[in-house]
């Protein structure tokens, strides 16, 4: 017990910012969980428990895989999880703030590229038989990030299709172009413009337009993830090109721990 207390004190002294973020966000999640339980929102209680579990993942990964996750990256991951689950889902920031989901997907693309870059960069740096170019490392990081983005959209689509959820948020649009309304059956595109109302089963939904069911959201998420991936891949390229002297990229790239650590 004393050793554990000593370890906590040492970490608080060596990593004050990271330690403070951990404590503050964990307390906030616990308070939210108690409030949700008192109100009978048990689904949100599960989200809070899941959030607390995810908070522990960076430390577990460091210990199990002997990987040093930079403090900057770890802080952003923790804040990202809190923003997505507690603020986004429970506090409904996805609905309240139009660009909340967009901002999180940009960060996802950036962080996923950092992780993908580190996976190959560690192999490249510690192998005598492998010497990969900066462009190749950056390209792999970009591909890894986009793969994560695609897999995430697959997950959202599956949740919506099989569990009746709405993770792929809808958009109200005022123009549709479709061949489904082409009565001539000649693949002619029929355009309907200036849509200001939609009637379902005789009831006007009052949307002020046509309800797109997730396509725009999916493509928007992929596009902003692309931006995040390109940004980090560019930083990663110059980081390797400059013989690993760049300070910015280094803050986001996990590395192997030394034996004494």
C-alpha positions in Angstrom: 0.0 0.0 0.0 2.9 2.3 0.9 4.6 1.5 -2.4 1.5 2.3 -4.4 1.1 5.6 -2.5 4.7 6.4 -3.2 4.2 5.7 -6.9 1.2 8.0 -7.1 3.1 10.8 -5.3 6.1 10.4 -7.7 3.8 10.5 -10.7 2.1 13.7 -9.4 5.4 15.3 -8.9 6.9 14.3 -12.3 3.8 14.7 -14.4 1.7 17.4 -12.7 -0.4 18.4 -15.7 -1.3 14.8 -16.7 -2.0 13.8 -13.1 -4.3 16.9 -12.6 -6.2 16.1 -15.7 -6.7 12.5 -14.7 -8.0 13.5 -11.2 -10.3 16.3 -12.3 -11.9 14.4 -15.2 -12.3 11.2 -13.1 -14.1 13.1 -10.4 -16.3 14.8 -13.0 -17.2 11.4 -14.5 -18.0 10.0 -11.0 -20.3 12.9 -10.2 -22.1 12.6 -13.5 -22.4 8.8 -13.0 -24.0 9.4 -9.6 -26.4 11.9 -11.0 -27.4 9.7 -13.9 -28.0 6.7 -11.5 -30.2 8.9 -9.3 -32.3 9.9 -12.3 -32.6 6.3 -13.5 -30.5 6.8 -16.7 -28.7 3.4 -16.4 -27.5 3.6 -20.0 -25.6 6.7 -19.2 -24.2 5.0 -16.0 -22.7 2.4 -18.3 -21.2 5.1 -20.5 -19.6 6.6 -17.4 -18.1 3.3 -16.3 -16.8 2.7 -19.8 -15.2 6.1 -19.8 -13.5 5.4 -16.5 -12.2 2.1 -18.0 -10.9 3.9 -21.1 -9.1 6.4 -18.9 -7.0 3.5 -17.6 -6.0 2.2 -21.0 -3.0 4.5 -21.7 -1.3 3.5 -18.4 -2.1 -0.2 -19.0 -0.7 -0.1 -22.5 2.5 1.6 -21.2 3.0 -1.1 -18.6 2.0 -4.2 -20.7 3.7 -3.2 -24.0 6.6 -1.2 -22.5 5.6 1.8 -24.6 6.1 5.4 -23.5 3.0 7.5 -24.4 4.0 11.2 -24.5 2.1 13.3 -21.9 0.7 15.6 -24.5 -0.8 12.6 -26.4 -2.1 11.1 -23.2 -3.8 14.3 -22.1 -5.5 14.8 -25.4 -6.7 11.2 -25.5 -8.3 11.6 -22.0 -9.9 14.9 -22.9 -11.1 13.4 -26.2 -12.8 10.5 -24.5 -14.5 12.8 -21.9 -15.6 15.1 -24.7 -17.0 12.3 -26.8 -18.8 10.3 -24.1 -19.7 12.6 -21.3 -20.2 15.9 -23.1 -21.1 14.5 -26.5 -23.5 11.7 -25.6 -24.7 12.4 -22.0 -24.8 16.2 -22.2 -26.0 16.1 -25.9 -23.3 18.4 -27.2 -23.6 16.6 -30.6 -27.0 18.1 -30.9 -26.4 21.4 -29.2 -23.2 22.3 -31.1 -23.2 21.7 -34.8 -19.5 21.3 -35.2 -18.8 19.2 -32.1 -18.7 15.9 -33.9 -16.6 17.4 -36.7 -14.0 18.7 -34.3 -13.7 15.3 -32.6 -13.3 13.5 -36.0 -10.5 15.9 -37.0 -8.7 15.0 -33.7 -9.3 11.3 -34.3 -7.7 11.5 -37.7 -4.7 13.3 -36.3 -4.2 11.0 -33.3 -4.7 7.8 -35.3 -2.1 9.0 -37.8 0.3 9.5 -34.8 -0.3 6.0 -33.6 0.1 4.5 -37.0 3.3 6.5 -37.6 4.8 5.3 -34.3 4.1 1.6 -35.0 6.2 1.8 -38.2 8.7 4.3 -36.9 9.7 2.1 -33.9 10.3 -0.8 -36.3 12.3 1.3 -38.6 14.5 2.8 -35.9 15.2 -0.4 -34.1 15.9 -2.7 -37.0 19.2 -3.0 -38.8 17.6 -4.6 -41.9 14.8 -2.1 -42.4 15.3 1.5 -43.6 12.1 3.2 -44.6 11.9 6.6 -46.3 10.2 9.5 -44.5 7.5 9.6 -47.2 6.8 5.9 -46.7 6.5 6.3 -43.0 4.1 9.2 -43.5 2.1 7.4 -46.1 1.6 4.4 -43.7 0.5 6.7 -41.0 -2.0 8.3 -43.3 -3.4 4.9 -44.4 -3.6 3.7 -40.9 -5.6 6.7 -39.8 -8.0 6.4 -42.7 -8.5 2.7 -42.0 -9.5 3.6 -38.5 -11.9 6.2 -39.8 -13.5 3.7 -42.2 -13.8 1.0 -39.5 -15.4 3.5 -37.2 -18.0 4.4 -39.8 -18.7 0.7 -40.3 -19.3 0.4 -36.5 -21.7 3.4 -36.6 -23.6 2.0 -39.5 -23.9 -1.4 -37.8 -25.2 0.2 -34.6 -27.8 2.1 -36.5 -28.9 -0.8 -38.7 -29.1 -3.6 -36.1 -29.7 -1.8 -32.8 -32.0 1.1 -33.9 -29.5 3.8 -32.9 -28.7 7.1 -34.6 -24.9 7.4 -34.4 -24.8 8.6 -38.0 -26.5 11.9 -37.4 -29.1 13.1 -40.0 -29.0 16.3 -42.0 -31.9 18.4 -43.3 -31.3 19.2 -47.0 -33.4 21.0 -49.5 -32.4 19.4 -52.8 -32.3 15.7 -53.8 -31.0 14.1 -57.1 -32.2 10.5 -57.6 -32.9 8.0 -60.3 -35.4 6.3 -58.0 -38.1 8.6 -59.3 -37.2 8.1 -62.9 -40.4 6.5 -64.4 -38.7 6.0 -67.8 -36.3 3.5 -66.2 -33.4 5.0 -68.2 -31.1 6.0 -65.3 -32.2 9.6 -65.8 -31.5 11.8 -62.7 -34.6 13.5 -61.3 -33.8 16.7 -59.4 -36.2 18.0 -56.7 -35.3 21.4 -55.5 -36.5 23.9 -52.8 -37.9 21.2 -50.6 -39.5 22.9 -47.5 -41.6 20.0 -46.0 -41.7 16.3 -45.8 -44.9 14.3 -45.1 -44.7 10.8 -43.5 -47.9 8.8 -43.1 -49.9 11.9 -43.6 -48.0 13.9 -40.9 -45.8 16.9 -41.7 -42.6 16.3 -39.8 -41.9 20.1 -39.6 -38.3 19.7 -40.6 -38.3 22.4 -43.2 -36.6 20.1 -45.7 -35.8 16.5 -46.6 -34.1 14.3 -44.0 -30.9 12.8 -45.1 -30.3 9.6 -43.1 -26.5 9.6 -42.4 -24.8 9.7 -45.8 -23.7 13.4 -45.4 -22.6 12.8 -41.9 -20.5 9.8 -42.8 -18.8 11.5 -45.7 -18.2 14.7 -43.6 -16.6 12.6 -40.9 -14.4 10.8 -43.5 -13.4 14.2 -45.0 -12.3 15.8 -41.7 -10.5 12.6 -40.6 -8.6 12.9 -43.9 -7.6 16.4 -43.0 -6.4 15.3 -39.5 -4.4 12.4 -41.0 -2.8 14.6 -43.7 -1.8 17.2 -41.1 0.0 14.8 -38.8 1.5 12.8 -41.7 3.0 16.1 -42.9 4.5 16.8 -39.5 5.7 13.2 -39.3 7.5 13.5 -42.6 9.5 16.5 -41.6 10.1 15.0 -38.2 11.9 12.0 -39.8 13.4 14.2 -42.5 15.0 16.3 -39.8 16.5 13.3 -38.0 13.9 13.2 -35.3 14.7 16.7 -34.0 11.2 18.2 -34.3 9.6 19.0 -31.0 6.0 19.1 -32.1 5.6 15.7 -33.7 7.6 14.1 -30.9 4.8 15.0 -28.4 2.4 12.7 -30.2 4.5 9.7 -31.1 4.7 6.8 -28.6 8.1 5.2 -28.3 9.6 2.1 -26.8 10.7 2.4 -23.1 14.3 1.9 -22.3 15.3 -1.1 -20.2 16.0 1.0 -17.1 12.6 2.6 -17.3 
